[in-house]
Amino acid sequence: MYTVRVTINGFEAVSQLVSDAELGREMLINVNAMRQPSKSSGGGNVVNVSEFLDRYPKKAVSYFEKGSEFLNKKKTDEAVQSFRNAVELAPTFYEAHYQLGLAYKEAGRNDDAEQEFLKASQLNSTAVDPLLNLARLYLEQNHADVAVTFGEKAVKADSHSAPAFFTLGIALYRTDEYDRAEKALKRALDLAPKFGATRLMLANVYLKLARYDSTLDQLNSYIAENPKGQQLQDAITMRDQLLQAGVPARP
């Protein structure tokens, strides 16, 4: 699963899901952009990135930029050290704390990643990315109830984030809250109709709810929309089992 992050001056930031099964070929990604409220309606100003970085010491910014380069090159140890240098010089540097969390996660240091994501969220309570990463961390650690809490915070921070609703849906599924999981996953599907994993999760939710015709609908949609999907064979097998069990296919 990949997330394309789109930021345009005057518009709300959007996170659009892209399946790795869709990579390797030319593709068109449609993103629904919403204008930010104007000052008169109580909205905030659009922050220029260069102005944002100018708030911090130049040395801290330099470490941050080096850390970003190292992280892009998968040099996690060097990235961790650079980001740590940045936050030591500028303890309120939100983006440096967040990127440090990503570097720690890449290095498999989940406890350290958790602390940095929490710090980043404290510094910027409206940012969805730290909350989303915290929810995913807790899911990986089988703390689904805590993942639900941060998933709820993520969708509150960005009500147009398909990854946030998708992650919340998984967390709710893990806590056996199937009705709420369905609502979250359907919202994720509305925001990112081409992301096949959402349909598969919905299929599992409907299976738990004994709504077998709806399970079949989601599986058929996934199979039709993802002819090269990584989980295509699993979806076909599951569909065939339902049909053999006597679940009627919708016309």
Order of alpha helices (4+ residues) and beta strands (2+ residues): beta-beta-alpha-alpha-alpha-alpha-alpha-alpha-alpha-alpha-alpha-alpha-alpha-alpha
